[in-house]
Amino acid sequence: MAEPAVTVRNAAKAVVLHDGRVLLQRARWEGHDCYLVPGGGQHPGETLGAAVRREVHEETGLEWVELEKVPSLNLLPHGLRTLLADLVRGESPTRYLGDMS
């Protein structure tokens, strides 16, 4: 019996900073309050840059969060807390995150 085909879909996420604040989306996940960086799935044929701009535009109305507060938030995926905390220290966390959940 053949195994089902696995579908992979890229996601484009944005870390948007302004005046010492980061743009986050407040959400509920598995019954808990949490925060997410804006972004979402890339459409076929769409560049990652276009995807992230579209997704941030679609998710307008999101709140700004002081960078200093990020380490104490239930930010998903959890690996982003450390990366965003690096920004508070002036470090650049720019890197491919791979399969982070």
N, C-alpha and C positions, 0 to 999 in steps of 0.2 A: 504494500500500500504506500503510495507517495505521500510525503510530508507536505502539509499545506505551505504555500508560498508565504514568505515573510515580506511584509511591506514596510519600507523605511521612508519616513517623511522628515525632512529637515525642519528645524524650527529656528526662527530668528528672534533673539531677545535683545532688548536694549537696556543699557544702564545710562539713564538720562540724569545728568547732574546740572544744578543751577544754584548759585549762591550758597554752597555748603549743604544743599539738599539733594536727595535722590528721589526720583519719581517711582512710586510703588503702587500696586493695586491691592486693595484690601479684599480678602476673600474668605470663604469657609472651605476647609478641606478635611474630610473625614471627621466632621463634627467639631473642628477647632478653628478659631480665628487664625489667619495667616496672612502673609504678604507675598506678592509675586512681582517680578520685574515685568514690564509690558512686553508683549511679543506673542508670537504664535506661528502656525505652520506656513511653510513656504509653498506657494502655488507652483505647479509644473511650468517651467520656462521662466520663472521669476527669479531675478537676482536676489541674493541675500540682502543687499542694501535696500532694494525696493520693497522686499518683504518686511523688513524691520520698520521702515518708514510707514508702510501701510498699516501694520499692526499697531504701532504707537498712535497713529491717527485714529484708528477704529476704537481705541481704548482711551480716548480723551475723557477728561473729567476725573482722572485719578489723582490721588493726593500726593503731595510732596512730603518726604520724611527726612528729618535731620539725620545726616550721616552718622552722628554720634549715637543715635538710637538704634541703628541697624543691628548691632550685635545682640541686643536684647529681644529682637522680634522673632517670631516664628516664621522666618523667611524661607520660602520654598523655591527651588530645591535648597536644602540645608547647606550645601557646599558653597553657595553664593554669599553666605554671611561672612565667611573668612575673606573672600575676595573683595567684598564691599568694605569691610573693615580696613583692608589695606589702603583704600582710598583716603581714609581718615588720616593715615600716617603719611600720605603723599606718595604712596607706591602705586604703580600702574599694574592692574590685574589683567591686562589684555592678553587673552589666550583662548585657544580652542578648548572647550570644556568636555567635549565628547558626550558620552551617554551618562549624563548626570540626572538623577531623579531624586 
